[in-house]
Structure formats: C-alpha cells, structure tokens
Amino acid sequence: MFDYKEKFNVSGKCCIVTGGAQGLSRGMAEALLENGCKVVLMDVQKEKLQQVVEEYRGMGYEAFGVSGNLADREDIDRMFAKAMELLDGRLDVLIPAAGIQRRHLPEEFPIEEWDLVLNINLNHVFILCQKALGIMLKQPEGGKIINIASMVSWFGGTTVPAYTASKGAVTQLTKSLAVDCAGRNININALAPGYMDTEMCANMTQERKDETTLRIPAGRWGTPEDMKGPVLFLASAASDYLNGAVIPVDGAYLVK
Ligand SMILES: NC(=O)c1ccc[n+]([C@@H]2O[C@H](COP(=O)([O-])OP(=O)(O)OC[C@H]3O[C@@H](n4cnc5c(N)ncnc54)[C@H](O)[C@@H]3O)[C@@H](O)[C@H]2O)c1
C-alpha cells in the first residue's frame, strides 16, 4: 500500500538551502520547516537572513542561518563546516539554490561579471554537491539533492549569456551526478522554475513583464509558494526512483 503520509513525510530531516534570505530559496526552506525539518539557510545578506531565521524560530521551527559569500571557495568551506556543526553532522537534503542574474549584450558583457555569475550559479552548486555527497554516502539512508535550473536550461534568453550558460550547466551537472549516485541511495534532480515573481526579475521592464505574462498558459507568474509541493516531493521518499529529472515549475511556459 502506498501510504502518502509516510512516503511524503520529511519530518526530522536535516537540510541546507542556499540563498534563503528571500525569494524562491526562502519559499523552499519554508516548505521544509513547515513540515518538521531542521534547515540551515545560507545567504550573503547577513541582516536579512538573521531576521528571516528569527521569524521562523519565533514560529517554533528549527531554522538556523549561516551568512557568507558563496562566490568565495574559502567561505563555502567555512559555511558548510558551520552548517554541519548546527546539523550535528547529518545531511538529508541539499538545495543549492542561490543564484544571480546579470544583463548585458554579449559583446559588452564584463568578464568579471561572467566569473561572478558562474562562481555562484554553477561552481557553488558543484562544490556543495561534492561536500554533501561526502556526508550522504556514509549515511545508510542516503540523501536528496535538489538543484535549481531555469527555462534558460532550454532557451537562450536575451542579454543573459552567463546566466544561460550556468543554468544549462546545472542541468547537465544534475544528470551527470544522478547517474553516478543513483545506485548509491542518493537522488539528484532539478527543479526548473519558469517566470517567478521575485527580486531577480524586478529589473525587467513592465513591457517585457507583460509580454511574458501573455506567454504563460497559466496566466500568471509563479511565486515561492509554487515551489513548495515539488520540493517536498523531491525531498521525500515519494521520489526515491526519480533521478536526473529536470522538472519545470512554470505554468506550462516551456511546453507552449
Ligand atoms: N525568479 C525567477 O524567475 C527564476 C527563474 C528560474 C530560476 N530561478 C533561480 O532560482 C534561484 C533563486 O532565485 P530568486 O528568484 O529567488 O532570486 P533572488 O534574487 O530573490 O534570491 C537569490 C538569493 O541568493 C542570495 N545570494 C546571491 N548571491 C549570493 C552569494 N554570493 N552568496 C550567498 N548568497 C547569495 C541572495 O542574497 C538572495 O537571497 C536562483 O538560482 C535563480 O537562478 C529564478
């Protein structure tokens, strides 16, 4: 019998979500907290992160914050070590979701911004996956990794060459890691949000936003709340035979 209460139960799981001070990461961390997980949120916005964590702790959730710069490898080492201390050495779910967007025409794209986007959107993802595997592979229960892709894992986008390259790479990285880990009790999948109403898209012109809305069959932009169901599925035993999938959460944008 498929007991959904048991299969989707994530209570007691130890999790890391990067970028948790706002936006989609915050929504995904909240889904885990609301369902009984212990979650370490990591973000570069120290004060905002602290406020978010205090708010959750005030609600009785087991939330912890580790602030730092995920574009910096030494800082990643420090942040991960601190998170593992807070989680008593256990890690069941990793969501390396922090990401940034930079817009310039390709011929004008500053190379230092290229490096920054790749460092955050791709390199921090691999480095944390590697560190997480070091823990998860030693746990009899294994673990779950949920990467965050994008519509530009398929499309080209406009004026976002670094972002598109990074999200295409995250998609392929997810598949590569999934193949190597599927037989070892680790599920690695990705969620590909469509157009989501967060600060990342705040700098789009109203004209471009309206054009985009018309292209979304669901008739609206997505929200952090829309990420919650897919995250709980991928974080739970309900997805134990799902590996290397890239799941759009996009109101049918991709298939139109
Ligand atoms: N909003 C969308 O339409 C959309 C669509 C597809 C994918 N995504 C992806 O979802 C993820 C979350 O995006 P969002 O829309 O919530 O964006 P957001 O800008 O609202 O949030 C990103 C978070 O990452 C943090 N961050 C950025 N650089 C960091 C660094 N160097 N170190 C630590 N933290 C850092 C920010 O402080 C922020 O809290 C990203 O990977 C993004 O690419 C977003």
The ligand as a Gaussian input file, in Angstrom:
#p B3LYP/6-31G(d) Opt

LIG

0 1
 N       12.918000      34.296000     -10.292000
 C       12.891000      33.562000     -11.381000
 O       12.124000      33.850000     -12.324000
 C       13.756000      32.359000     -11.506000
 C       13.547000      31.525000     -12.610000
 C       14.339000      30.400000     -12.755000
 C       15.303000      30.100000     -11.827000
 N       15.487000      30.928000     -10.759000
 C       16.547000      30.534000      -9.822000
 O       16.036000      30.396000      -8.517000
 C       17.075000      30.674000      -7.578000
 C       16.571000      31.699000      -6.587000
 O       16.288000      32.900000      -7.308000
 P       15.262000      34.008000      -6.804000
 O       14.378000      34.353000      -7.934000
 O       14.695000      33.614000      -5.514000
 O       16.298000      35.238000      -6.668000
 P       16.547000      36.279000      -5.504000
 O       17.458000      37.286000      -6.095000
 O       15.245000      36.745000      -4.929000
 O       17.285000      35.420000      -4.384000
 C       18.610000      34.975000      -4.531000
 C       19.221000      34.826000      -3.156000
 O       20.569000      34.365000      -3.323000
 C       21.394000      35.113000      -2.459000
 N       22.762000      35.206000      -2.982000
 C       23.142000      35.806000      -4.137000
 N       24.472000      35.787000      -4.247000
 C       24.951000      35.138000      -3.150000
 C       26.255000      34.816000      -2.692000
 N       27.353000      35.164000      -3.363000
 N       26.372000      34.142000      -1.536000
 C       25.266000      33.808000      -0.815000
 N       24.024000      34.113000      -1.195000
 C       23.852000      34.758000      -2.349000
 C       20.761000      36.499000      -2.419000
 O       21.198000      37.261000      -1.315000
 C       19.285000      36.154000      -2.393000
 O       18.795000      35.996000      -1.087000
 C       18.284000      31.125000      -8.394000
 O       19.146000      30.038000      -8.606000
 C       17.657000      31.548000      -9.702000
 O       18.563000      31.485000     -10.762000
 C       14.740000      32.040000     -10.570000

